[in-house]
Amino acid sequence: MDFAVVDIEATNGKPGTERMIEIYILRFDGVNVVDQFGALINPSKPIDHFVQKLTGITDKMVKRAPHFHEVAKRVVEITENCLITGHGVSFDYRILRQEFAALGYQYERKTLDTMTLSQKLIPDAETHGLKNLTKHLGIPFREVHRAEEDTRATLAILKVLLEKDRDKYILQKRELNSFAQNRTQAIESLLEKIPGDQGIIYFRNPLSEVLLQTAASNMNRSARALMLGKSNTSIQLQDEIRDIHAEPTGSYLLALIRNAAELRQRKSGIGVPRQSLPFGLTIPKNKPDSLKVVAANTSTDFPFLQFSNRAKALYVKNQLTEQFSQHRQQWKKQLTQLHRLPSKNCVVLDKGRSLSEKSFIVVLEGKIAGYGHLDYNNQFLNVEILENLMTPVKETRDMRTLFNTHIVLNKTLQIHPLPETDKAQSSANNSVK
């Protein structure tokens, strides 16, 4: 089920008597806007003077605009199988139902209110109206009280809420796909919809509960390996699966960090699949001047770097052995400092889900403090906005190892020092409690 992000302007008046004067809808599939529609609407009655002054929409502007019955079919089509999503959505949904009722049509959709949800997921915002919340999150917004501007701002807020929704409340609101009688065809149908991007895959049962989740550098390939395999986990998935949800992150590093943070909170499910980075490099306690490739989940020596396959682990081992062969007495110290960051407070930028976006991981007081996505150029330079946008995490040893490995191996990462602020210090303290 997609999101139909909507905003409506109306004539004003007593509840039940208002008429629509403008509508704008963005159909969002969780990653991209896949359809959009907007129009001024002729309300067949005068627009309240206050509304004309507030919105700039005059009686003259709507005189030649279509009546609602002329656009009703388009509204039905673009919102089909969608959650009607708005900031204070009860008003928009009521006006929609009211307009359709006047045509003798019963219009019903599930709804999602970004204002209510933001109060839960962004509790530190001073207020949760559209103007103040966009300011809090650094989202460009012109308070013109027009449908398109408000809809686009609401979509930007929705994207942040999706990122922060660790309990997957929004995911559970989205209706599960119907499951065909032929299970093999049904599974293949689910797999065909999974993109080959970097991100996190959620496998869900008929109650919308997450059975299993995993980070992946190629979500389609990983989903197929899990769903079509012969392991006990794969067989259990095939028996209980009803839906697969893919959340692209743009960055494999962000997917790993986010997945590790979410798995700490999961209390049920099939469990964790094999590690995304199953091989590691360790410095054996009995041979402190050497390196050893180990299975990361079985070694008694905790790896300081981890890899997706044994060949890559061996390659890096040989490279590091050659690089530090002349300094064996400082071997351990030099190796463990390979991933040293330029500052104890910094932001690590990686690719985003689109060309105009960056993913980010915030490090405060030397600890991973949070992650998120930036839609706007240079937004990461504003520390306060960055901290408002990020989903906070508590660093674990596994999380740090994954992070360190990418710092060493991924040369495309951009690392920017951050100035220290009172809020940064507070966030850092919270992240290590």
N, C-alpha and C positions, 0 to 999 in steps of 0.2 A: 504494500500500500504506500503510495506517494503522499507528499504533503501538498495541499493546495493553500499556499500562503496568500491571504486575502486582506484587503482593506476596502471599506465602503464609506462614502460620504453620503449624508442624507439631508432632507429638507429641514429637519427639526420639527418639533411639535409633540403632542401627547403620544406616549408609547402606543403603538398600533396604528397611528395615523401618518407616521413619517413615510416618505417615499425616497427611493434611491436616486441620487444625482450623479454618482460616479462610482465605478468599480475597477479594481485592478487585481489580477490573479497571477501568481507565479507557481507553476507546477514544478515541484522539486523532488527528485528521486532519492535524496539523501546524499548525492554527490553533485549533480548538475541540475540546472534549470532546463527542463525538457519541453516546456510549453509556456506560453504567456498570453494574457488577454487583458485589455483595458479599454474603457469607453466612458464617455459622459453619457448620462441617461436622462431622457426627458421625463420629469416626474408628473407631468400633467397637472401641476399645481404650483403656486408661487413658492420660491425658496425664501426661507426666513432671512430677514435682513442681517441678523447676527451671523448666520452661516455664510452668507455672501461675503461679508467682511472678513470672516475667519479663513475661508478657503479661496476666495477670489473667484468662485464659480457663480456666475450671474444668471438671471432668467434668460437673458439674451443668448448666453453661451449654450444653453441646453435646448433652446427653442427648436433647433433643427437636428438635435441629437436623436438617436433611436430610442423608442420606448422599450421598457424591459422585455416585453413579449418578443421583441425582435432579436434580442441577444440571449434569451433564456436557454435555447438549445445549446449554444456555445458554452454557457456556464455549466450546464449539466455535463457536457462532454469533457471539459477541462478538469472538472472536480470528481469525475467518476472514479470510484475505488480510491478516494483520497481522504486524508484527515484534513478537515477545514481548520487551518491554523492562522491565528491572529493574535495581536497584542490587545487583550481585552476582547476575545473572540465572541463572547456572548452577544454583543451588539451586532457585529457583522453577520453572525449566523441567524439572529432574529430577523434582521432586515431581509436576508436572503429567503428565509422561510415565508416571511410576510409577502414578499413580491410573488413568489411561486404560488402561495395560497390564493392570491387574487386572480391567478390564472386557472385555479382549480386543480393544481398539481401539488402533491404532498412531497416536499423536498426534505430528505433526511440524510445526514452524514454524521460521522463521528467528528469530534472537535478536539483541538489542542490549544491551550491558552499559554502563550509564551510569557505573559505577564505573571500569571500564577506560578508557572514553573521556574521563572527567574527568581522569584522570592525564595524558593527552596534551594536552587543551585547556585545563586549568586547573592547570598544573604548579606554580604558586606556592602552592597550598593546602597547609597543613601536613600534613594527611592527607586521605584521600578517602572515608572512611566517611560514612554518611548524616548523622550528628550533626555532625561537624566541617565537612563540605562545605556543609551548609545554613547553618551559622553563618558560614562564610567568605563566602557569597553573600548573607547577610541574609535568608534564607528562613525564615519562622516554622516551627518544628518542635518537637513534643512527643515526647520519647523514651519512648513508651509501648509500643513493640513490638507495635503492632496494624496489621493489614493496610491499612486505609483511610488512616491517618496516613502510613504509609511510602510508600504508592502516590502520594498527593498530593504528598509531598515529592519523590519521584522524578520526577514529571511536571514540577514546577517546575525541577528540575535539567536535565531534558531540554530544556526551552525555552531555557535559557541555553546549553546545548551546541549546539543548532541555530543559535543566533546566532553562536557563536564558530567554527563549523565551516567555515572558509574553503575547505578542500580538498574540501568536499562529500562527505566519507566517508559520512555518514549518508544523504545523498540517494542515493548509489550503492547502499547496502544495500537501499533500498526497491525492490521489484520493479516493472519498467516495465509499463505497460498493454499488453495485447495489441493488435496493429494489424490492423484489418479489411482484407479484400481490396480493398474499394472505398476508395481513398485519400481521395477527396473526403469521403465520409461519415466516415471515420476522423478526418480533420483537424477536421471540424465537431464531432465527438464530443469531441475534446480541447478545442476552444475553448469549448464549452458549460460546461465545468467551471471555467474561469478566472473568478474573481470580478472585479467592476469596482472593486476597491479599489486603494489606493496600495501599491506594493511593487516587487519584482523578479521578472522572468520568466526562467526557464531553459529553453532549448530543447535537448533531448537526443537523441542518436542511439541505435541499438539496443544499444550497449555502455555506455550510461548516461553517456557523455561529454558535456560541455556544448558544444554547437555555438555557441551565442550566448546572451548574457544582456543584459538592459536594464532600467533603472529606468523606472517608469511611474506617472503620476498616476491612470490608469485601466488596470489590467492587461489586462482583457478587450479594450478598444478597441485598445490597442497590439499585443496578440497577434494580433488579427484583421488589423490593418494590415500586420503583418510576414508573416503566413502566407498572406494572400489577395492580396498585392500582386503587381506585375509586375516588380519590380526583380530584379537578379541575386541579391541576398541572399535575397529571398523565394523565388525559383525553387530555389535551392540548399537552403533550409530544407525546402521541399515534398518534395524528393527524398530528404533524409536524415533527416527528423524521425521520431521514434518516440514521443516523450513531451514534454509541456509541464508544467513544475512552476512554480507560482506561490507566492511567499512574501510575504504581506502584511506591511507594516511599520507601517501606521497613519499614517506621516509620509512625505511625498514627499521632504522634506529628508534624512531618514535613509536612504531608498532611494537617493538620489543619492550620498550620501557612502559608503555601504556598497558600492554598485555600482562606484564609482570605485576603492575600495580593492581589491575582488576582481579587477577587470580588470587591475590591475597585476601580479597573480600568475598570470593565465591565460597559458599557453604555447601553446595550440592552440585551434582553433575557426574558425568562419567569419569572426569579427572583430566589430567594434563597429558596431552600427547607427547611423543618423544620430543626431546629438546630441539628447538630451532637451531641451536648451535651446540651440537652434541660432543664435539671434540675440543680439547683444551691444551694449553701449554702450562706446565708447572715447573717449579724449581724444586726437585726432590730434596727432602730434608737430609738424606744421607749422602747426597751429591750436590752441594750448594753451588758448584761451578759448572753445572750442566743443565740442559733443558730436556723435558720429556713430554711426548704427546700422549694424552690419556683420554679415556672416555669421561666426559665432564661430570656425568651424574653418578659415577661409581668410584672415582679416584678419592683416596684419603687426603691427597694434597690438592687443596682448592686451586683451580687454574686462575691465572691472572689475565689470560686472554682466551677467548673461545671462538670456534670456527664452525662453519656449516658442513665441512667435510674434512676427512683425514689428510687428503692431498694438500689442501691449503694450509693446514696446521703444520705439516712437514716442511712445506716451502718456507713459511715464515720462520720456523725453527732454524732451518739452514741459513736463512738470511741473517737472523739475529746472532747465530753462533759465529758466523763470519765477521759480522760487524763489531762484535765485542770480544773477539778471540784474543786481543792483546791486553784486555783489562779484566782478566778472570777474577782478580782479587776484589773488584768492585761490581762483579757480575749482577748480583741480586739488586743492588741499589740502582744501577743504571737501567736494568730491565723494568723495574717497577716504576721508574720515573718516565718511561716512554710516553705515557699518556698524561703527563703533567699539563695542566691548563695554564694559560697566561695570567689568570687572576682567580682568586677564590670566589669572586662574584662575576659571572659571565653568562652569555646566552650563546648557545650552539645552534646555528641555522642550517637547515637541510632543505631538500626539495619539498614542495608542497603538492597538493592534489591538482593544481593547475599552474599555468605559467605565471600567473599574477600572485601566487601564494607561496609562502614559506612555512615550513614546520619549524618549531623551536623547542629547545629544552633549556630550562633555566637552572643554573648552578649558583647556589648561595652559600657562603661560608664553606665552600668546598664540597657541598652535598647537593645531589640532584634534588631540586625543589619542586619542579613541575614541568608540564609540557603543554603544547597547544599549536594553533595555526594563526598566521598573520595574513590578512587579505590586502593590507595597504602598505605602500612603500614607506620605509623608515619608521614604521610604528614601533619596531623593537628598540629604538633609541630612547623611547619614553618608558622609564623603568616602572612607573606606577601603572600605566596602561598594560604593560607586559604582565605584571603580577595580577591584574584584574582578569586578564584573558586566560591565564594559565590554569590548568587543572592541577592542584597540588598533589604531591606524592611524598611518601616516606621512603627514603632510600634503603634498599636492602643490599646484601653482599652480592647476590646474583645480578641484581639490577646494575650495580656498579661495574661488575665484570663485563656485562654486555656493553655498557657505555664505554668503558676503557678500550675494549676491542675495536669499536668503531672509530674512536678518536685516533688510534694508531693506524688503522688500515684504510679509512675513508678519507682520502685527501681532498675531497670536494666540500667537506664540512667547513662552514665559516664560523669562527669563534670571535666574539666581541666582548671585551671587558665591560662590566656594568658599574656605574658609580654606586656607592653604598647609600641606602636611604633607611629611615626609621622603619618603613614598612618591609624593606628587604631583610633587615635584621630580625623583625618579628616573624616573617615567613621562614627564614632560615631556622630560627629556634623551633618553630612548629614542625618543620620537616625532619628534625632529628630527635623529636621526643619519642 
